Amino acid sequence: MNRGPEEHGHDGVGGIDGINGIDGIDDDGSARPGRPPRDSLTPDFGQPAPALARTVQVVSGDFLLTVNPVDGSEIEPCPPGERPAPPGKRSAADRAELRRASMPPVPPGPALPRLPLLERQEERERLVRLLARGRSVRLTGPAGSGRTALLNAVADDCEDLAPDGVVRLSGYRRTPGELLHDLFAAVHDAPLHRPERAQLLEHVHEIGAVVVLDDLEFGGAALDELLDATPECAFLVATTPDVAAPSADSHLEEVFLGGLGRGGGLELLERAVGRVLDDEEANWAGDLWFESEGLPLRFVQAGALLRQRDQLRADPHAFEEHGYYVDTAVTPVDAPFDSGADEHDVPLPSLADGAAPAALLASRLSPSARATLRFAVALGGELPHQAHLPALVGDTHADAALSELVGCALVTPVGAHYRLAAGVRTQLEAAGYADEAAEYALGAAQHYAWWSGHPSVTPERVAAEADAVQAALAALVATESGAAVLLARTAAPAFAGGLDWGAWERALRSGQEAARNAGEVAEEAYFHHELGILALCGGQLDRARAELEASIGLRGALADKRGMISGRRALALVADRSGGVLPGGRTAAGEEVPDARYEESASPPGGIPATFTPSAAAFAMPTPSPEPETLVTGRATPMPGAGPAPSRRSIISGTRRNLVAAGAGALLVAVLGTVVTLGATSDNNDPPNDKVKTEQSAKEDRDDDGLTADEPRKDSTSRSDTPGEGGVTGTSGSPTPSDSDGPSDKPSESDEPSQTPSKPSDKPTKPSDRPTEPTDKPTKPTDPPTTPPTTPPTTPPTTPPTTPSDEETPPTSPDNSNSASGPGAEDRI
């Protein structure tokens, strides 16, 4: 039963009322039957409503993938409520139904005769015995040797050998990873669930089935990967001799399949023709057997030639309705040599035509069948599904062409579709069927682009047509890049939703190349984004990062904010999986990365020699317990992720170091405050002697103009009794207060500037455990200050004035002094 046009996305064609004549009346004035009223005419004349985008949600590992054909796929961690339940295994009835759905479509029309399996009984029994013992077998034979027919017979014999039955897969253009996913989908019932690599290996490891794998295209280490992942399965693998051999450790049994014998070839030819051969035909068949090395395919095609010859002998005009004599300008090659003697005598095809019969067979087919062959040649040998033939060829009955092609053995089943048989494409190209290949490929691409993007078409149907779609893409990437971009843009989301991710990746890469050739930046950014999503789902984080960054860059140049947001979300997941940090110093969750901690060596144990004052000692912190003395300081912000995470021990040690640093900071503040105070008081040029001195405490006297000074106590430890240079009491070169009880009559002054600065002591002394406390009450001077001297000093002294006696001297300018204005650093401890 053929499907109607509405099943393939074609809408019913009908006129619009009021356009061709008056409503309800034809142009000739005759009345026509009225049509049922419609709801509204506005959608017919207005802008058509946009079709909703076909979005599909797929659970891939820990991710929830939303396939969006408009802006690009969205990926996020799968919420707990969306996680699928553990997949269960299919029942025997479900597996049988899935098998029937995955078989090639049955050609329309009368059922074709089923040819027997000749001279294969020995190989058939041997394969069944090996599989029953759990051994895996590799069946090798040339194209056209009948490998697929033998596999089908063996699969029927092994139906009850394994708990999960027989699983039939196609290795045509499939990788080991794709075959593992196909095996998982054939045994487990998990709709819209694609497990990640670890989960996939766990599931297929428990599958116990006989796996019949046809048209395998790889061997060696790739085949070992497939076998190692499924230890409970017995494989029957069919390949051609040009495929790489398995490794020595694979332990595969080798079975070679050759051609038929002479007797088997003649019997197969008689079964294909449907009658017994005469002597002339038998001799011709013997020559064909020698030329074709006994390949069964050649005998089936030869049987089609003899059937056509029988039709011509019965009716010379049998193929005229197909345009055979009309299209051919010359006399047919099989026309009778002497038509006057017997016009119904048709000679046998030549031996060359028997060995390469494609051109002769095709010339006697219907125009729809020949047009279908042209599409197949343009698509690299891939035959479109019979449901697409009416739209491609332009004939409503073109789906019947499949029956003609299958009957002539010009096409052979591969997986769930058909393709040209071995050698047929080369023969048709030599006959001129590839002259308009680019035009046919363009027509197929435009049709598939419209069909795969139609909302009524499910992703599973698009995935079943993946080989033909990819062939159209490959044919147009370099020549018709615009059409290839459109096809890839519409078909790739359908492949993703149909869980054929191998076809999804190939379509994305073809579309990316075509977009780059066509200069379509927006579409190129889309393909980069989808490739990044696909790599992220597959665990290829480096590739995902590169693709997503390329997509974000291209979309940023186009000011595509929505696309950039989608790409950045996916890039955040990549950073989260890889444990890295996003640009800008933020983690994948959005938190800022803290600055790294740097540790520097602390000062020597004795500390840096510094000025010491009683006020500074008052603010000193107690000495902590000995620790590895390090100083924690801040540095410039390092690169994110520069160092490892701190351990618990380093955190505790860092806390103690922070206490040391805090104490040192408080001490530093106290010292700086004292220095600033001394500098402020030493800048005053007035010589009042009742102001605060360096070693005096002060108390405000309301009767005077300022703070009065108290003399230091005799037992003060801040001064040494040893006189220094110039007769000044204290450390060498340092001003100290005199021992006189009262003020002197004139200021003390130095006659000449000091030539040698004082030297610090060899080793700095440590501060006492407890600072000295000031006296309870400051003392007041007993005598008023004397009058200032009448004669100013002629030479400015290099050091500050000595500590006041009863009469203070005016200080000199600090600009001309070469020594400190306070006590020396070496004697303040």
Phi, psi and omega in degrees: 000124181279146179279147177284167181295332180291338179285342181252016177095355179278128177275154177295140183265130179205154181282172180251130181299139176090356181268307180263085177086186182284147182300122178088357182229133178284174181295331180276005176092354181279147180282144177239155183298138181289151179263153179296142182295147177258163186294311185206146176264356183296317179297335180289322184262340180273190179286129180296145180292134181293140179287144179290143178289139181272102180255144181227136176255125182236135175268116180239102182065240178265006184250151171251111184259123176253108182281110182245111183285355184267297185258354184111155184291147176252139180228140181206160174300136185292123177297154181302325180287342181265354182290131181286157176289159177305131185292139176261160181278150179283154175279172180297322179293321178294321178295322178294320178294319177295324178295316179297324180288334182268001179279157177300152181294147178282129180297145178288164179096192180298147180293136179280147179293140180270121183279145181283164177265104187260140175057034179233011184292321180296313178296324181296313180293322179296318180295321180293320179296317180295318180292327179293332177274004180082015179271147175264143188231142174246115180262118184245132178196152180292163179296132182091008180272359178089028180296317183296320178295321178292321179297319179297321179292318179294321179299323177293329180281340185254022186298327186251018183278327187240154180296328179262014174073206180252130178246123181255124181233160176245127178267012182292114180058040179240147177262168177302319179296320179293323178293325176296319177293322177296321178294319178298316181291332180285333184258323184257149177261095182220079180291138178055035177228121177239105184290154175286178189300313182296316179294322180297314179296325179294321182286314183287340178295336182263001181279128175242098185211163170267113185260116177261112188243112183258152175058042177290139186243012179218162178210201177065226184294327179295320177291323176298322178299319180293318181289322180292329181285342183232073184290340182266007181251147173252124187257138167243104189253132179244126181221173174261162183296339182280354178280146182302142181286155176289161180288166182291336182271002184282337178058042177268138173280136182256129176229123181259137181246116180259194180278177179277159173285176182297315179296319178295323178295319179293320179295318178295322179294320178295322178295323180288324180281325181092017179203175179275140181280146172277179184296319180296317179291326179293318177296321178296320179294325177295317177297322179295322179299319180292323182287323186263002181059029174075019179292129181300326182301321182293327179285327176292318177294323176295324176298323176295322177298317180292326176294318176297323178296320178297322178294321178292323178292327178283323181213106181299338181260024184296326184255009180292328179294340177271001179080023184292310181281336179287315183287336184264122183281336182253171179292137181302152183292336181257016176292151182298141180289324180234086185292337180287329182286308180209103185288348180263003180273118181245120182290164177289150176299155177292165179294327177294320177292328178289325179281331179227076189271003190298315184294318180292318178297318183292330182292340182257011178268172179289159178302324178295321179292321178292322176295323177297321177295325177294321175297319181295320178295319180293332181264023176072024180099352180280131180262125177298155177300148183299336178292337180269347185297319178300321180286324181286314185279328183092021180232128183293340180251023182288345178294340177289348179296333180297324179295320178296317182292321179291321179295329178272000180060031174276342177234156180224146181287138175224106183067236182258013181217184180244155172215167181298142181291170184298128178085347185289319182298317180297320179293321180289323177297323177292334179273002176097012181283352180256011183293325181245038185295322182295321180293318179293322178295321178295318178297319178294321180294318179296321179293314181293327178295319177290318185289315183290337178268358181287136183298336182280350182267126181280154177299329180295323178291323177292320179295328177292338180258023188295322184295318179291322179295316180292327176295320176295322177297313182297329181283340186245000184300317184270329186265309181243075186293325181297316178293324178294321178297316180297318180294315179295325181294327182268328184276328184300314178298328178291322176297321179295317179291332177275005177064021172261079188281342171294315175294326177299313181295318180295322178293321179295319180290322175295318178295323178296317178294319179293321178295322177294322178291324181276349181076024180267096187291320182297318179290325177296321176296322178297315181294323176298318180297315181294322177295324176294320177296317180297318178294324178295319178294330179273001179081011178267084190289321181296316178294321179298318180297317181295316181293317181292321177295322176296319179294317180295321179296317180292320180288330174294323177294333179266000182059038177271089185293318182296317177294323178295320179296317178297319179293322180291327176297315178295322179293328176295324176293324177297315179295324179292321180289322182275351181075016181269189182235138178287159175301140181104005177075031179234152177277178180295331179277352177105356182281149177283145181277126180292155179294146177287152181261134178242139180245134179240159178294140179279175179289167179302162184302327181281351182087165178280129179304123184216167180291139181235134177226159177302321180295323178292322178294332179294330181267004184291142179273152175298147182288123180285174178292151184299132178223163170300112192282105176228155182243126180267119180233163178268141176238178176296153184298119181282175175295144181298141178070029186285327186232165179285164180292139182291147177273176181293321180295319180292329178292316179295317178297323179295327178295318178294321178295326177295324177296319178298317181295322179295319178296318178296323178294319179296320177296320179295321179296318180296318180295316180296322179296322178293318180297318179297320179296318178295320179294324180292322181281333183280346181279353182283123182275346181290144183264028179298139185261007180253019178269170185287133177257179188291330184245026182240146170268157187235148173216136185288132177251117184293338181280337181257181184272354184201201179273132177277158185256145174252140179284146177292155180283160181293328185266023180293136181268004183271000179227147176264144179278357181279125180289144178260202181294144180076013179075017181269133181286140180122196180290154183302125177079008183245137178286134177226158178290149180280169181271357182291148180278335182237172181289148178282164181286331180218158183292147176275140181212153177268140181287328183216155181295150179291136182267325186242121177288155181290150181257141177287161179293162185296315183237131177289136180276146180281149178293153178296161182298323181231134180291151178290143181263145179291163178294159184296315184226133179287149178266152180256151177293142182278327183248146176293157180293146179285168179290151180295154180295149180281332183249118179289156178296139181282323183248126179292129181289154180273344181242157176297159180298157179292166180297144189291143166264217179294328180239121184271150178260151179289137179288151178275172182292134180288347181288332184263003184267142178256358182239168182292153181277354180240188179295154183296157182288336186280342184245020179265008181249000000 
